[in-house]
Amino acid sequence: MSSEGLVRNIVVFGAGGTNIGHHVVKALAAKPESFNVSIIARKSTKSTFPDGVEVQYINDALRYDDLVNAMRGADAVVSAVKRFLPSEYGLNNTHPAARALCPLFDAKGRIVEILKSKEPTGLTWTAVPTGLWLDWALDPAICFADINIKTHTATIWGTGEHTLSWSTLPWAAEGIAQILLSPPSKTANKVPIRAFEASQNDVLAALEKIQSVKYEITKHFDAEEVIAKAQGSWHENKDMPSALWLVKVGMFLDGYGSDLVHEAIAQVGNEYLDLPELEMEAVIEQAVKVWS
């Protein structure tokens, strides 16, 4: 790392498949003049990785010594070192209401607390809320936005009017790459980035216009009922489906920090990063082209 705190050697965890880690690796690898990027993966993984990127396979037990050796020489870790980017993404995981709502938000909030405690050792870190990835949320195999672009059906959270921040996986990955290109002294510890704000109803209306079809609203979720059921199941079973229901509550309802412009507690990074414009309609048109 230079005296300005810039990073060059980047290690990425969780880069398999097509989720955010995969797109972060592609964004970093596209800037070879700025980054040397490598991936750490379990030996048992069946995932494929972007071509031309070094993959370090380690024992599935993720032993401490193996991790230290794999990260040796790294300037930054995306997911010890000189700079750390925790798995923040989504909404603002330090929002008190979000942490009280969902165990996944609370766990990520605790990671931020740990990182703050390590600052006296010289560790720098940046948490990057990115809003909900609309391209990922509209994938019919995931259907995280509860809108199915194949069956033309939707389930609405409350009135469907809550406005939340959105991005896409490649767009968010480019933002993370730009943050890594900036010295820690030039970026805050929390840098929200977002492409646009829209409600569930806004997304639905755009889909109906683009697909020239009227969607069937199969149900309106009752927030109190969902929260009570999911939190009760989590406390009893510690099951991931219950935690993911609570993630959806945090995204699609008011008061949990999913609007990174109006509900967040940090300056939005778009104000000083050089991120491309991204329009909701263009993202939806691409999703319809790929999946419907």
Secondary structure, DSSP 8 states (H G I E B T S, - for coil): --TT----EEEEES-STTSHHHHHHHHHHT-TTT-EEEEEEETT------TT-EEEEE-TT--HHHHHHHHTT-SEEE---SEEE-S--BS-TT-HHHHHH-HHHHHHHHHHHHHHHTGGGT-EE-B---BEEHHHHT-TTT-TTSEETTTTEEEEETTS--EEEEE-HHHHHHHHHHHHHS-GGGS-SB----SEEEEHHHHHHHHHHHHT---EEEEEE-HHHHHHHHHHHHHHH--HHHHHHHHHHHHHSTTSS--TTTT-SS--GGGTS------HHHHHHHHHHHH-
